[in-house]
Amino acid sequence: MEKDIGKIKKNDQSDIVIRIDDFGGERGLTIREFVTSDRYTGFTKAGVRIKAEDFPAFKEMINSISEEDMKNELPPEQETLDKTELEPKEDSGEKPAEQPDSKDLPDY
C-alpha cells in the first residue's frame, strides 16, 4: 500500500515527497527527493524512512517545533562564530577549528 501525503517543491527539478508505504513488509513514513529531468525521472537515494513503530516519537518531535522556532532569526549567541573563536589561543597550543570545504557538504 502506498499513500502519498504531499510534496514540497525543492527546486525546478526536484520535490520532497512524503508518503506512507510498505517496504520489506513493514509500513512506514518515507520522505524522499523526487527528480524530474531529461536524464532521470524518479526517486533519488536522498531521503529518510521512519518505521511505523517510531512514528509516534517522530510526530511528537515535529509537533514540539513552534512557528517561532522556524523563524529565520537566530538568537544573537547563535548567529555566527566570531573569527577569533577559530584562531588558536597563544598559550593553549590549540589548533584552530577546521572549516568544512563546501564541496564536502551534502546538497540539501
PyMOL commands that set and color helices and strands:
alter all, ss='L'
color gray80, all
select helices_A, chain A and resi 52-63+76-78+83-86+102-104
alter helices_A, ss='H'
color red, helices_A
select strands_A, chain A and resi 3-9+14-23+26-36+41-51
alter strands_A, ss='S'
color yellow, strands_A
deselect
rebuild
show_as cartoon
